[in-house]
């Protein structure tokens, strides 16, 4: 869980977004046994399968889990095949994004201070 004091790891992340059972046997080259998935990939699969929770796997922290997710499209678990979809995120922000956020934060603060002064002291900014 991430809070105000921490941030998610930088770089690309992947997550299994949906898991659906399949009736037909998928191509063997696209199937991986659940037991062969690294723990982070298992957590992402389980989250999507059980309650549609998206559990991100960060490439910088577990490249093997990311490779296993991207190299296959089906997981065989308890004798059943499941097809999954993958979503991609990129936790790197361009400098322009940072400048925009800081500018908007500063302007918001200025508006709040002005409003507070007006309410407290009856001061009005000239219009």
N, C-alpha and C positions, 0 to 999 in steps of 0.2 A: 504494500500500500504506500502511496506517495503522499506526502504532506507538503506544507509550506516550506519546511526546512530542507527538503530533499527534492531532487528531480530525477526523472527516469534517465536511464543511460542514453548517451548520445548515439546517434546513428540509426540505422535501419532496424525496424522491428517487423515481425510477421506474426500472424495469429490465425488459427483455424477458426473461421467464422461460423460455418454451418456444418452439420454432420447429418447425413441422410442414409438410411439403409438402402441397399440395392438388391434387386432380385437376381439379375443376371451375373454370371461370373465375370469380373473385370479382367483386363489383360494382366497377366502375371508380373510384367515388368513395372506396372504402376501400383502394385499392392505391397504394403509393408505390414508385417505382423506387429500388433500392438506392443508385444514384449521387446521388439527390436527398436522401438522409438526411444530416444533419450528421455530422461525424466521431464525436462521442460516441454518437450513436444507432447508427451503423454498428458501433462497438465493442461496444455492448450486444447488437445483433443477432448479430454474429459469435461472441461468447462463448456465447450461448444455442444457436446453431446447431452450433458445432463441438464443444464439450465440456460444454455445459450450465452454463457459468460465468455467474454473475449479475454483470453489470457495471452498477453504478448510475449514473444520470445525474441530477445535482442541479439542481433548478429554479433555485437561486440562482446557479449557475455557467453553465448553458447552457439558458436558457428555450426557445430555438428547437428544440433537440434534443428536449426534453420535449414541446413542441407537436407535433412531427412524429410522435413515438411514439404520442401519445394520439389524434391525428386520423385514424389509419389502423389497419387490422387485418391488412393483408397487405403483403408486400414482394415485388417482382419482381426477382429476381437471376439473372443468366445465363439469361434466358428462362423461368425457372420461378417459379411463385407459391408463397409460403410464408405460412401463417397464424401469427401470434404472439400470445402472451398477455403481459400486463403486470402486474407487481406494484408496489405502492406502499409506500413507507416514510416515516416521519416522524422525523427526527432531533432533534426538540425534546422535551425531557423536562419534565414538570411539576415544580414545586418539591417536591411531596410525594415524588416518586421520589428526588430528591437527598437529602432529609432521611432517608429510609429507608435508602439506601445508606450514608450517613455513620454512622448509628446502628448498623447491623449491622456495619460495619467496626470501629467503636470497641469494640463488645461482643466481637467476635472477637479483637481485640488484647488486651483485658482477660483473656479466657479463656486465651490463649496465654501471657501473662506469668505468670498465676497457676499454670499448669501447670509452666512453667519454674522458678519459685521452689520449688514443691513438690518437683520432681525434684532440683534443685541443693542446696537447703538442708534438705530434709525438712520445710519449713513446711507447715502445713495451715491452710486457711481454716476458721473455725468453721462448723458446719452447723446 
